[in-house]
Amino acid sequence: MQPHQLSSGDVIADRRADYARMLEEGGEPEAAAELMEQALELVPAWAAGWYRLATYREKAGRGEAAIEAYRKTLALDPDDMFGAALKLALLGYAATPDRPPSRYVERLFDDYADRFESALVDKLDYNVPQKLAALVASTGRRYEHAVDLGCGTGLLGPEIRANVDRLEGFDLSQNMLVKAAEKRVYDSLAQADLSLAPELSGLFADAARHRADLVTAADVLMYLGNLESVFAIVGELAASSGADIAFSVEDAGDGEGFHLAPSLRYAHSESYVRMLLARHGLEILKIVKSVIRKDGGKPVSGILFLTRKPA
């Protein structure tokens, strides 16, 4: 049994875990935690089980016990596919990482792919693709080659396709790429990791540098904290002069940097993004502040940027 498996490999432990989940969903996190503890007595090396126990304890108000379980999860799963380090950071027991673990983001969206659009668009009023496409359209340009970073299920692609001759899409999640392919909008789709240096990211494995006169990133930078790697990638993707770059972030409000939100997404301040744009030689054409989605029934504020690599 691998420590990251979602099933414990033990029928009795899995049954107890299922009952625990039903108790938690029924509003009894303390009882759920007790039953989950019994399951883990049978399979003490089950990382997914420890993570579930941690969440039940946290909801039951048992902070110290939750921290212990998150730490156990991380010890059993150093690749941190469950994001235990992010939870520990939110609880104040670890430094906020510059970015989430790639395995966590990949698993999150692989699991989310089938219901992504119905959840995000129909229930959370997600509107970044339309708003970002409107910014791109405002330039009045037609683009020869666009690269959509973090394309997900391909929501942005149909919005910009009419103004693009060739459209590439990249995402960390293979399941999301399968959904994007079903739209038949992208000329090519491939896996890439925006948290890595350009040469390791996967964006240049079979394609040239400085090939894009449009680079987009809709609702993806909030799954990264420090954005240096992204702007390094953009610098290698963007044509030598005159390329447009359009992207969104969640708004951190006043401040100089970024922070990890309870949603386990990162919010970035306008001043932080402006600093990076200046450092990488990109000029700002437009900035739009807007509600970009709902989270827990509350509006989430975002910032949309349209920038250009000067001629």
Disulfide bonds with the S-S distance in Angstrom:
none
